[in-house]
Structure formats: C-alpha cells, structure tokens
Amino acid sequence: MVNNVLLVDDNRATNFIHEKFIAKSGKAKEVNCFMAGQRALEYLEQTNNFPELIFLDINMPTMDAWEFLERYRSIANKEQAKLFLLTTSISPQDEAKKKDFPEVEEMLYKPLDVKIFNHIVTKYFPAPTT
C-alpha cells in the first residue's frame, strides 16, 4: 500500500484512466493528477504529503520529462519517491537520456493497468514481514 501517487501527463483522458486503474488496485490511498510539469513541481515543493510514487509522461508540451527531472532534483523530500517515466514508445534517445537520471526507476509503456501498478507496489513497497 502507498499513501500518495502523483500522475503527471498532459492528456486528461490518460490521467483519468490511470487514476481509475490505481483506485481499482486498492493499493493507493491518494492520487493527485497534474497536466503540466510546472504545476506538479509547485505541488511537490509545497505538500506535506510527498508522493511515494510518481508517474511522469515523457512527452509533454511546455515542460517535458527531462526538464521536469532537472528541476525535480532541487526538491527537498524527493528521496522517498519512486519515479517512473511513461511513454507510448520508448525511443533509443529516451533510453540514453534516462541514464542521466538515476532517480528514475523504470521507463514503462502507457497505459498503466491494475496488473502493472500492483507489480510496481509489490516490487518497490514490499509488505513488512512479521
């Protein structure tokens, strides 16, 4: 279970679908969606409930994922977040750029679904053993 998930994608329908799949998984308490990287960065700088998972679309119009990531590096609480890039097609250029950003866990194809989200939560947030 994760407390807070952040979705950053300029496509309203994609955010809506991802939010529904995450809710259906039952593994996230809160989901916040932003259609612009700048607004998401402002949220991250001000929130007291920093997300544990961030899903970031690579290709957005005013601020792409790479510019977002450059600015994300200056945010104080970022160490606790697992960051994933989302794309409809993984290009060799994006794979090469990803290597410059060790804070990115994985690059995934859109759309997310319940199975992929559950896999991520299980892999990166394992349940504590008793």
N, C-alpha and C positions, 0 to 999 in steps of 0.2 A: 504494500500500500504506500502511495506517495501522497503528500499533503497538497502540493501545488504543482500544476503543469502550465507551462506557458507555450502558446502557439503563436508563431509569427509568420503570417502568409498574407500576401496582398489579395488573395482570392477569398471572398466572403463564403462562397459555397464550400471550398476546401476546409476552411476553419470550422464551418458548421458540421461537415461530415466527420472530421477528426474529433470534434468535441463530442458528437454522438457516440462514436466508437469508444472513446475513452470513458464516457459515462456508462456505456453498456458493459465495459470490463469490470466495473465496480472496484477498481484499484486506484482511483484518484479522488481525493476529497474536493478539490477545487481546480477549475480550468479557467485560465484567462487567455483571451484571444486579442491579438492586435494585427491590424492590416498594414502597419508601417513600422519599420525598424526604429525610427526615432521615437515614436510613442512607446514602444516596448522598452527601449533604453531608459526613458523617463520613468516608466513604471518600476523598472529594476533598481534605479537609483533611489526611489522613494519608498518602496514597500518594506514592511516589517515582516512579510511572509514570503521570503525569497523562494522562487520555484526550485524544486528538486530536479525537474525535467524541463528542458527547453527544446522545442522543435522549431527549426528555422528554415524557411524556404530559401533556396539559394538565389533564385532569380526574382528580384522584386524591383520595381521601377525607380523609386527615389533613393533607396539605400539597399544595395544587395547584401547578401550574407557576409561577404568578405569585409565590407566597410563596417557592418554591424559588429563583426567579431573584433575588428581593430579597436573599436570604441568600447566594446564589452570588456576588454582586458583591464580597463581602468576602474571597473566597478568593484567595490569592496567585498561583497559577500559571494562572489561568483564561485568560490571553491566548492561549495556544496552542490552546485548544479551539474547535471549530466546533460551535455548538449549534443543534439543530433541535427544534421543537415538533411533537408528533404528536397527531392527533385523528381522531375518526370523522366529525366535521362541523365545518367552520370557520364560526364564528358572527361576525357583524359586531362583537360586543363583544370577541371574542378578537382579531380583526384590529386593532381600535382599541387594545387593551392591548399588543399586540405592538410597536406603535410606540414605547412607553415603554422598550423593552428592545433597544437596538441590538446587544447581544451575540447576539441570535437571528438566525441566517442566513435561515431559511425556516420556514414552517409547512407541514407535509405531512399528507396523509391516511394513516391506518393502513389496512391493514398495510403495512410496508415489504416490498419484494421485492428479488430479486437485481438487477433492472434499475435500480430506483431507487437502491439502495445503490451500484452501480457508477457511476451518473451522478454521485452526490454525491462519491465518491472522485476521479473524473476531473476534475470541476469545481473542487473545493476543494483537491485534493492532486495537481496535475499531475506527471507523471513528469519528472524533470530531463532537460533536453536535453544531449546530449553533443557 
